[in-house]
């Protein structure tokens, strides 16, 4: 699925077709082989984990970019391509 952002070595992807597994709008964050799934709505970790310092960056990014993420989720579940979203380092 599409990579929508990248910052500090963290890849952010939106897997919008697995709502049956996670049941909420979410993103997948990957850093050096570690993967965690985060709720877009509140930053809750739904599965997996990242190193603590990278986890903090993802949670901060989710808070700053929540409106953009909700808009991207809406596009994606309706079959449209989500937009790239700026990272924390931009």
C-alpha positions as a LaTeX table, in Angstrom:
\begin{tabular}{lrrr}
\hline
Residue & $x$ (\AA) & $y$ (\AA) & $z$ (\AA) \\
\hline
Unk1 & 0.00 & 0.00 & 0.00 \\
Unk2 & 1.12 & 3.57 & $-0.48$ \\
Unk3 & 3.83 & 5.22 & 1.58 \\
Unk4 & 2.30 & 8.54 & 2.57 \\
Unk5 & 5.17 & 9.99 & 4.61 \\
Unk6 & 8.75 & 9.45 & 5.68 \\
Unk7 & 10.71 & 11.19 & 8.43 \\
Unk8 & 13.72 & 10.35 & 10.59 \\
Unk9 & 13.97 & 6.94 & 8.93 \\
Unk10 & 10.34 & 6.06 & 9.68 \\
Unk11 & 8.10 & 4.99 & 6.79 \\
Unk12 & 4.38 & 5.67 & 7.17 \\
Unk13 & 2.02 & 3.56 & 5.10 \\
Unk14 & $-1.74$ & 3.43 & 4.86 \\
Unk15 & $-3.18$ & $-0.08$ & 4.51 \\
Unk16 & $-6.82$ & 0.85 & 4.17 \\
Unk17 & $-8.10$ & $-2.56$ & 3.10 \\
Unk18 & $-7.39$ & $-4.28$ & 6.42 \\
Unk19 & $-10.14$ & $-2.59$ & 8.42 \\
Unk20 & $-11.44$ & $-6.03$ & 9.35 \\
Unk21 & $-8.24$ & $-6.60$ & 11.31 \\
Unk22 & $-7.93$ & $-3.23$ & 13.06 \\
Unk23 & $-11.49$ & $-1.83$ & 12.74 \\
Unk24 & $-10.44$ & 1.83 & 12.87 \\
Unk25 & $-8.66$ & 4.30 & 10.58 \\
Unk26 & $-4.96$ & 3.58 & 11.07 \\
Unk27 & $-1.43$ & 3.80 & 9.70 \\
Unk28 & 1.50 & 1.40 & 9.71 \\
Unk29 & 4.83 & 2.85 & 10.84 \\
Unk30 & 8.04 & 1.00 & 10.01 \\
Unk31 & 11.54 & 1.64 & 11.26 \\
Unk32 & 14.45 & $-0.72$ & 10.50 \\
Unk33 & 12.22 & $-3.78$ & 10.27 \\
Unk34 & 10.08 & $-2.97$ & 13.33 \\
Unk35 & 6.44 & $-2.24$ & 12.53 \\
Unk36 & 3.65 & $-0.76$ & 14.63 \\
Unk37 & 0.05 & 0.02 & 13.72 \\
Unk38 & $-1.41$ & 3.25 & 15.13 \\
Unk39 & $-4.96$ & 4.55 & 15.31 \\
Unk40 & $-5.25$ & 7.81 & 13.40 \\
Unk41 & $-7.92$ & 9.05 & 15.79 \\
Unk42 & $-6.02$ & 8.84 & 19.08 \\
Unk43 & $-2.51$ & 7.49 & 18.44 \\
Unk44 & $-3.20$ & 4.20 & 20.22 \\
Unk45 & $-0.89$ & 1.34 & 19.24 \\
Unk46 & $-3.11$ & $-1.35$ & 17.74 \\
Unk47 & $-0.33$ & $-3.87$ & 17.04 \\
Unk48 & 3.46 & $-4.18$ & 17.05 \\
Unk49 & 5.97 & $-1.73$ & 18.44 \\
Unk50 & 8.75 & 0.67 & 17.53 \\
Unk51 & 11.79 & 1.78 & 19.52 \\
Unk52 & 10.59 & 4.26 & 22.22 \\
Unk53 & 12.16 & 7.33 & 20.61 \\
Unk54 & 10.60 & 6.53 & 17.21 \\
Unk55 & 7.24 & 5.76 & 18.85 \\
Unk56 & 7.23 & 9.25 & 20.38 \\
Unk57 & 7.94 & 10.80 & 16.98 \\
Unk58 & 5.07 & 8.88 & 15.34 \\
Unk59 & 2.62 & 9.86 & 18.09 \\
Unk60 & 3.65 & 13.52 & 17.79 \\
Unk61 & 3.30 & 13.34 & 13.99 \\
Unk62 & $-0.17$ & 11.77 & 14.30 \\
Unk63 & $-1.28$ & 14.62 & 16.54 \\
Unk64 & 0.08 & 17.34 & 14.23 \\
Unk65 & $-1.20$ & 15.73 & 11.02 \\
Unk66 & $-4.49$ & 14.19 & 12.21 \\
Unk67 & $-6.72$ & 16.26 & 9.90 \\
Unk68 & $-4.60$ & 15.36 & 6.87 \\
Unk69 & $-4.63$ & 11.69 & 7.88 \\
Unk70 & $-8.41$ & 11.58 & 8.29 \\
Unk71 & $-8.78$ & 13.18 & 4.85 \\
Unk72 & $-6.34$ & 10.64 & 3.34 \\
Unk73 & $-8.19$ & 7.74 & 4.99 \\
Unk74 & $-11.46$ & 8.96 & 3.49 \\
Unk75 & $-9.87$ & 9.17 & 0.03 \\
Unk76 & $-8.29$ & 5.73 & 0.35 \\
Unk77 & $-11.39$ & 3.85 & 1.49 \\
Unk78 & $-13.27$ & 5.42 & $-1.41$ \\
Unk79 & $-10.77$ & 4.06 & $-3.93$ \\
Unk80 & $-8.79$ & 7.26 & $-4.43$ \\
Unk81 & $-5.07$ & 7.76 & $-4.01$ \\
Unk82 & $-4.13$ & 9.37 & $-0.68$ \\
Unk83 & $-1.89$ & 12.44 & $-0.71$ \\
Unk84 & 1.64 & 12.51 & 0.68 \\
Unk85 & 1.79 & 14.15 & 4.10 \\
Unk86 & 4.75 & 16.15 & 5.39 \\
Unk87 & 6.89 & 14.56 & 8.06 \\
Unk88 & 8.12 & 16.15 & 11.26 \\
Unk89 & 11.39 & 17.10 & 9.62 \\
Unk90 & 9.79 & 19.29 & 6.94 \\
\hline
\end{tabular}
